[in-house]
Amino acid sequence: MPAAGSPSVLRPISAGVVSGLVGFTGPFVVVLAGLAAVGANPEQASSGLLAVSVLMGLSCVLLSLWTRLPISIAWSTPGAALLVATGPAEGGWPAAVGAFLITGALIVLTGLVPQLGALISRIPTPLAQAMLAGILLQLCLGPITGLAANPFEVAPVVLVWLAALRFLPRWASPLAFVAAAVVIAIHVAVSGAPIDAQALAPRLEFTAPAFTLSGLVSIALPLYLVTMASQNVPGVAVMRGLGYEVPWRRSMLVTGVGTMIGAPAGGHAINLAAISAALAAGPDAGEDRSRRWIASVTTGAVYVTLGIASAAFGVLVSLAPVGVIAAVAGLALIGTLITSLQATLAEPADLVPAAVCFITAASGIAIGGISAAFWALIFGLAVRWVLRIGRGGS
């Protein structure tokens, strides 16, 4: 066992710290916005952020120690974006909590029933990614609409992001958040807005779940599909590309149970990390591949530490001037939007169904109280089926 200060330990620890900071500081505003969109008040949204942060951190530690693999767990950022686009279901916040519980149960079921995982993997990637891209589009407009509504306070955030993207691309989103925090601090100092010191203390707000058909169809099923198709399945592929085979059943059981535990406190979903998985499992975590699991354990510790400060982050967001937080969220999601659009256009035979899926999801319409994300996938699959009749396609 190398000494704590040896390079073989320091490199994975430093990689884990970077992974945790990058994974939290940009996307957390999307999580807060998503929970608020489906009916959470500020205290419940902060509670949800605390729940998912601590649970994904503990899951990182558990799976990495259990498997000795650099498995990274994250909250479902695409799922949070979906919640923003969906809005409240019939039954309000309790119905959303019930939907989060169902989502966790479905993830557990996916780990226990291999056929369910195989069925999810049969959803055409261009359609799943087109649905996600349509959901993300509205959020990624945040920097533009923010500049139009409040140019003097949004422009510094965008300029810092752009400069960081040029010179420190990995830190672009975190530095945009730092810029936003400075803008908010100046705004509070100038406006004299009061800050409730008691609101800064971390706390959990539990809500009894309600199970409604609207919550199931509008939130639970789309959240499950988005989490599986844009996080868990790609997360396995990313790790495989780095030479690691993720234990599917154990990962689904840990993240599914974690999602169910966090749901009553407002947590929406945790899952395998996809894009950020390479930060803890790649070469930056050291040449010794057998010790890169230390990076994931460190990432988990960072998530738990930042999660404890979730109430303070929630207060910071609540004090933000118009457009600033929407800009930070949009900038944080641009990379995910690019990845989704690339996958959407990857299969020429599926361009029309994917376009239908993208347009429907981007429209934000709800038919019969059911969110656009659900209809996007249904319409896209229907068009794909019609276009393949008699051609021997699946």
Residue pairs with C-beta under 8 A, 6 or more apart in sequence:
2 8
2 9
3 9
7 286
8 286
8 288
8 291
9 291
9 294
11 284
11 285
11 286
12 70
12 280
12 285
12 286
12 291
12 292
12 293
12 294
12 295
12 298
13 294
13 295
13 298
15 279
15 280
15 282
15 284
15 285
15 286
15 292
15 295
15 298
16 280
16 285
16 294
16 295
16 296
16 297
16 298
16 299
16 301
16 302
17 298
17 299
17 302
18 170
18 279
18 284
19 72
19 276
19 279
19 280
19 295
19 296
19 298
19 299
19 302
20 57
20 298
20 299
20 300
20 301
20 302
20 303
20 306
21 174
21 302
21 306
22 170
22 171
22 173
22 174
22 276
22 279
23 72
23 74
23 273
23 276
23 279
23 299
23 303
24 53
24 302
24 303
24 306
25 173
25 174
25 177
25 178
25 306
26 173
26 174
26 176
26 177
26 328
26 331
26 332
27 75
27 77
27 80
27 173
27 329
27 332
27 333
28 49
28 53
28 306
28 310
28 313
29 177
29 317
29 325
29 328
29 329
29 332
30 77
30 80
30 81
30 84
30 139
30 329
30 332
30 333
31 48
31 49
31 52
31 75
31 77
31 80
31 268
32 45
32 46
32 49
32 313
32 314
32 317
33 80
33 84
33 139
33 325
33 326
33 329
34 79
34 80
34 81
34 82
34 83
34 84
34 268
35 44
35 45
35 48
35 49
35 80
35 83
35 96
35 266
35 268
36 42
36 45
37 83
37 84
37 85
37 86
37 87
37 88
38 83
38 86
38 87
38 88
38 89
38 93
38 96
38 219
39 88
39 89
39 92
39 93
39 95
39 96
40 48
40 93
40 96
40 266
41 93
42 314
42 318
43 199
43 203
43 205
43 314
44 93
44 205
44 207
44 266
45 266
45 314
46 202
46 203
46 205
46 310
46 311
46 313
46 314
46 315
47 203
47 204
47 205
47 206
47 265
47 266
47 310
48 262
48 265
48 266
48 267
48 268
49 266
49 307
49 310
49 313
49 314
50 202
50 203
50 204
50 265
50 307
50 308
50 310
50 311
51 204
51 261
51 262
51 265
51 266
51 267
52 75
52 262
52 267
52 268
52 269
52 270
52 307
53 75
53 303
53 304
53 306
53 307
53 310
54 303
54 304
54 307
54 308
55 258
55 259
55 261
55 262
55 267
55 270
56 73
56 74
56 75
56 258
56 270
56 300
56 303
57 73
57 299
57 300
57 301
57 302
57 303
57 304
57 305
57 307
58 258
58 300
58 304
59 73
59 254
59 255
59 258
59 270
59 300
60 71
60 72
60 73
60 296
60 297
60 299
60 300
60 303
61 296
61 297
61 300
61 301
62 254
63 69
63 71
63 73
63 250
63 251
63 254
63 296
64 70
64 71
64 293
64 294
64 296
64 297
64 300
65 293
65 297
66 250
67 247
67 250
67 293
68 290
68 293
69 239
69 244
69 246
69 247
69 281
69 293
69 296
70 244
70 280
70 281
70 285
70 292
70 293
70 295
70 296
71 239
71 244
71 246
71 251
71 272
71 281
71 293
71 296
72 272
72 273
72 276
72 277
72 279
72 280
72 281
72 296
72 299
73 254
73 255
73 258
73 270
73 271
73 272
73 273
73 300
74 231
74 270
74 271
74 272
74 273
74 274
74 276
75 267
75 268
75 269
75 270
75 271
76 223
76 226
76 227
76 231
76 268
76 269
76 270
76 271
77 332
77 333
77 336
78 132
78 135
78 136
78 226
78 227
78 230
78 231
78 336
79 223
79 226
79 227
79 231
79 268
79 269
79 271
80 268
81 132
81 135
81 136
81 139
81 333
82 135
82 222
82 223
82 226
82 371
82 373
83 96
83 219
83 223
83 268
84 138
84 139
85 135
85 138
85 139
85 361
85 364
85 371
85 372
85 373
86 218
86 219
86 222
86 371
86 372
86 373
87 366
87 371
88 95
88 96
89 95
89 96
89 99
89 212
89 214
89 215
89 218
89 219
89 369
90 212
90 213
90 214
90 215
90 369
91 98
91 210
91 212
91 214
91 215
93 207
94 207
94 208
94 209
94 210
95 210
95 211
95 212
95 214
95 215
95 219
96 215
96 219
97 207
97 208
97 209
97 210
97 263
97 264
97 266
98 209
98 210
98 211
98 212
98 215
98 220
98 263
99 215
99 216
99 218
99 219
99 220
99 223
100 209
100 219
100 220
100 223
100 259
100 262
100 263
100 266
100 267
100 268
100 269
101 209
101 260
101 263
101 264
102 211
102 215
102 216
102 220
102 224
103 219
103 220
103 223
103 224
103 227
103 259
103 263
103 268
103 269
104 256
104 257
104 258
104 259
104 260
104 261
104 262
104 263
104 269
105 256
105 260
106 220
106 224
106 256
107 224
107 227
107 228
107 232
107 252
107 255
107 256
107 259
107 269
107 271
108 252
108 253
108 256
108 257
108 260
109 116
109 256
110 116
110 117
110 120
110 228
110 252
110 256
111 117
111 248
111 249
111 250
111 251
111 252
111 253
111 256
112 249
112 252
112 253
117 248
117 252
120 225
120 228
120 229
120 233
121 233
123 225
123 229
123 377
124 347
124 350
124 353
124 381
124 384
125 229
125 343
125 346
125 347
126 343
126 344
126 345
126 346
126 347
126 350
126 351
126 353
126 354
127 350
127 353
127 354
127 357
127 377
127 380
127 381
127 384
128 225
128 226
128 229
128 230
128 377
129 229
129 230
129 339
129 340
129 341
129 343
129 344
129 354
130 340
130 344
130 354
130 355
130 357
130 358
130 361
130 376
130 380
131 225
131 226
131 357
131 358
131 361
131 373
131 376
131 377
131 380
132 226
132 229
132 230
132 336
132 340
132 361
133 337
133 340
133 341
133 344
133 358
133 361
133 362
134 357
134 358
134 359
134 360
134 361
134 362
134 363
134 372
134 373
134 376
135 226
135 361
135 362
135 373
136 333
136 336
136 337
136 340
137 337
137 361
137 362
138 362
138 364
139 326
139 329
139 330
139 333
140 330
140 333
140 334
140 337
141 330
142 323
142 326
142 327
142 328
142 329
142 330
142 331
143 154
143 157
143 158
143 326
143 327
143 330
143 331
144 330
145 323
145 326
146 154
146 322
146 323
146 324
146 326
146 327
146 330
147 154
147 155
147 158
147 323
147 327
149 322
149 323
150 321
150 322
150 323
150 324
153 183
153 187
153 321
153 322
153 323
153 324
154 323
154 324
154 327
156 179
156 182
156 183
157 176
157 179
157 180
157 183
157 324
157 327
157 328
157 331
158 176
158 327
158 331
159 179
160 175
160 176
160 178
160 179
161 172
161 173
161 175
161 176
161 179
161 331
164 171
164 172
164 175
164 176
165 172
168 175
170 279
172 331
173 328
173 331
173 332
176 327
176 328
176 331
176 332
177 328
177 332
180 320
180 324
180 325
180 327
180 328
181 316
183 320
183 321
183 324
184 316
184 319
184 320
184 321
184 324
187 193
187 319
187 320
187 321
188 195
188 319
193 319
195 315
195 319
196 315
199 311
199 314
199 315
200 311
200 312
200 315
201 311
202 307
202 308
202 309
202 310
202 311
203 311
204 265
205 265
205 266
206 264
206 265
207 264
207 265
207 266
208 264
209 263
209 264
214 369
214 370
217 370
217 371
217 374
218 366
218 369
218 370
218 371
218 374
219 371
221 374
222 371
222 373
222 374
222 377
223 268
223 269
225 377
226 373
227 269
227 271
228 271
230 274
230 340
231 271
231 272
231 273
231 274
232 251
232 252
232 255
232 271
232 272
234 274
234 275
235 246
235 271
235 272
235 273
235 274
235 277
236 246
236 248
236 272
238 274
238 275
238 277
238 278
238 281
239 245
239 246
239 272
239 277
239 281
240 246
242 277
242 278
242 281
242 282
243 289
244 281
246 272
251 272
255 270
255 271
255 272
258 270
259 267
259 268
259 269
259 270
261 267
262 268
262 270
275 335
275 336
275 339
279 285
279 295
279 299
280 292
280 295
280 296
280 298
280 299
281 292
281 295
281 296
285 292
285 294
285 295
286 292
286 295
306 313
317 325
344 354
344 358
345 351
345 354
347 354
349 393
350 384
352 383
352 387
353 380
353 381
353 383
353 384
353 387
354 380
356 376
356 379
356 380
356 383
357 376
357 377
357 379
357 380
358 376
360 372
360 375
360 376
360 379
360 380
361 372
361 373
361 376
362 372
363 372
364 372
365 372
365 375
366 372
367 375
388 394
